[in-house]
Amino acid sequence: MSSDTASLARYAHAPLLMLITAFLMMQPLSTDLYLASLPSLASGFDVPASTVQLTLSLFVIGFGGAQLIIGPLSDRFGRRPVLLCGLALYVAATILCGFAQTIEVLIAGRFLQALGCCSAVMIARAIVRDAYDPEQSVRVIAKASTWLSLAPIFGPILGSYLQVAFGWRAAFAALGIFSACVMAVTFFKLPETNVHKNPQATALRGLLANYRIVLGSREFWAYALPGALSYGSIFSFISGSSFVLIQVLDVPTAWFGFCFAFGVTGYLTGTIVCRHVQPKLGSMRTFRLGTALSLAAGAVFLATVAAGIAHWALMLAAMFLTMGAHGINFPIAQSGSVSPFPRQAGTAAGLMGALYMTVAFVVGTIVGATHNGTLYPLAVIACSLGALIFCSARMISIKPIRAA
């Protein structure tokens, strides 16, 4: 590894960056790979779009809630055993999804899939805190996020072709193969990184004490709240873009993946900007830059739609700018939320993730409920979230990232 991403000496033999990236990839792949199939699921199971949205919304609920359990479990028993159990559950749930004969079974399988996916993503965040110092962790997360962006770029393209060629079940076959490979590499290559196991982490008194430490920290909220709202802004496009592009703007299903991938290149660009700007400006000023871009993206989108413009290029531009802002915001928000808590890293990562998923669930529900065959509801949601991101990053004072 290069000097800017080198782990502590005792982890130098392990491919930590590769594994962290793979764990983080599981979440976007789990959502983006079958986005092109959402309209087909609605017609195939003869259910409304709001019911199909539950395959996303219940995934989000399961993902968010599980972090409150997985975080403390990993603080007590270690990252490795909890992670391996979660990956095994993910593989089994993906098989269930692939063979589902009713929308209810698919929704249930997606919920179970979320529990396994959660262990990978949450523990990846805790491993970053275990193995890297706070300032270095921002660059590590940004670099992992750059590679991570390949998943939402190529995932929808692959998903579109799988949908056209084989139908929606093929997406879950691909997820099963990927997750099984990740589980095998984890089993053979990942060392235990939690050197501060806390026997009281899952006891009620210890759990409440850790929650009190994290939730009572102003620094946690200064990074976690804007970060969660920023994730909500991109989730509005994740949950709504396929219906708008395919059903409203008449983009062919085979082309949806390329359209979504273009938007995700904004995220890739944002992570690269973060990696180069953060060392020069510092985390606080870079964060303010990213949150300002969130506001600008949402405001321009709404203003353009209000002017009567409805074109697929407008959707792509809005997605690109919003995801670009999140690419800047996310590495700083994630590192800033967890870094102050070396002995509660799992708990902090879990609480942060639960907050992210709560916001995403609310946003996804609103997107599904307000879809009316136009661009206007999505534009209003995007603009409102941009304003909330901008204000929250300035209403709560942000301190430089530091170790506790």
Secondary structure, DSSP 8 states (H G I E B T S, - for coil): --GGG---GGGTTS-HHHHHHHHHHHHHHHHHTTGGGHHHHHHHTT--HHHHTHHHHHHHHHHHHHHHHHHHHHHHH-HHHHHHHHHHHHHHHHHHHHT--SHHHHHHHHHHHHHHHHHHHHHHHHHHHHHS-HHHHHHHHHHHHHHHTHHHHHHHHHHHHHHHHH-THHHHHHHHHHHHHHHHHHHHH------S--TTTTSHHHHHHHHHHHHT-HHHHHHHHHHHHHHHHHHHHHHHHHIIIIIIS---HHHHHHHHHHHHHHHHHHHHHHHHHHHHH-HHHHHHHHHHHHHHHHHHHHHHHHTT---HHHHHHHHHHHHHHHHHHHHHHHHHHHTT-TTSHHHHHHHHHHHHHHHHHHHHHHHHHH--SSSHHHHHHHHHHHHHHHHHHHHS--------
